[in-house]
Amino acid sequence: MFTLIIAVFSLAIAIISFVLSLKKYQRDGFAQSYLSNENHMIEIESRIGQHPRFLRFHGIENPEEFLAGLDIDSEDFAYLVNSFTAGAIYYNTASQSLKGIILAPGSYRWRMCKSPAVKKAWPAIKVLLAAGEYRDRLESLINE
């Protein structure tokens, strides 16, 4: 009887271990896909610096004129979008405690959000950032 209890207990532990391993594998697969996609996005977005006309695919008509109205050129814009996309990768893969540090007063991103040039360019930058917690927090910082 005792060996049967041990066997059932061992089977339960094995099943739990299998389920936890499967969940970790799925989570790691998602993280890897996310990182790969975002790294490709940074590469693609950087092309806006040389080809601002690509912004029309994001609903920005007359891109050169639009960017000039924000006092930035296409290379500045590509830099800002790439920088904030890289920040999104970091933010979206960080632990909850680290997320508080990433946008904390005095941090790299916080200082960027307080820059008058970034504040002015924000309406265009946010068009290329995925909606979500990161973009919402950036917008809150910019609008403070």
N, C-alpha and C positions, 0 to 999 in steps of 0.2 A: 504493500500500500504506500509506504514511504517513497519507494522508487517511482511509483506512478505520479505522486504529487511533485516530485523533483522533475520528472519528465514534462509534465504539463506546465510547470513553472518555467522551465528552460524553453519550451516551445513558445510560451507567451513572450518571454524576453526576446527571443529570436524574431518573432513577428513585429514587436515594437521596434527593434533595431532596424529591421528591414524597412518599415514605414518611415522612420526618421531618416534613414539613408536615402530613400527615394525622394523625400521632401527636400533634403539638402542638395541632391543631384539636380532637381528641378530648379531650385533657387539659384544654384551656381550656373546652370545653363542659361537662365534668364539674365543674370548679371553679365555673363560673358557676351550674350547677344546684345544687350544694352550697350556695353562698352564698345563693342565692335561697331555698332550702328552709329553711336555718337562720334566715334573717332572718324568715321567716314563723313559724317555731317560736317565736322570741322574742316575737313579737306575740301568738301564741296562748297561750303559757305565762304571759304577763303577766296574762291574764284570770283566772288562778287567784287573784290578789289580791282580786278582787271576788267570785269564785264558787269558793270552796274545794271545793264539792261536786264539781267536775270531777275532783278527785283520785281519786274512786272509779273512774274509767276507767283508772287506773294501779294499781289494786289496793289503794288506801289507803281502807279503810272508816272511817266516822265521821271525816272529815277534820279538822273543827274540834277534836275531842277529841284526835286524833292529834297535830296541830300544837301544841296546848296542852301536851301531854306533852313536847314538844321545846322548850318555852319560846319559841315564835315564833308569830306570827299569820300569816294567809294572805298579807298584803302583804309581810312579811319573807321568807316562803318564795318568793313569786313573784320578789322582787328577787334572792335567792340563785340560784334556778334560771336566771333571765335572765342574771345575771352569769357563771355557769359555762358557760352555753350560748354566750355571746359569746366566752368564753375558748376554748371548743372550736373555734369558727370560726377564731379566730386561730391556735391550736395546729395544727389539722388542715390549714391552708393554708400554714403556715410552713416554711421550709427546716429541715433537720436541725440546723444550727448555732443557729438562732433558737429552736428548741424547747427547747434547754438553758437559754436565757436566760429564757424565759417562766415557768418554774417554779423558777428558781434561788433560793437563799436570799436573803431580803430583797426579792424581787419582789412585785408586787401580789398575784398568785395565791398565792404562798407564804405571805404574811402572812394572807390570808384562811383558808387551810388550817390555820394555827396558831391561829386564833381559837377559843376554847372554844365559842362559840355555833355556829360552823360545824361543829365536830367533833360537837356534839350533834345538829345537824340533818342531818348527812351521810347517815344511812340513808334519809331521805326524799328528799334532793336527788338521790342517785345513781339513784333509781328513774326519774327523768325525763331522765337523761343517757344517751346511747348508749354501749353497751359498746365498749371499745377502749382504745388506748394512753393517751389523755388521761385518761379516767376512772380507769384503773388507776394512773396516776402521781399523780393527785389523792388517791386512796385511800391510796397509800403515804405521801404527805406528811401526810395527816390522822392516820394510824395511827402515825406516828413518835413 
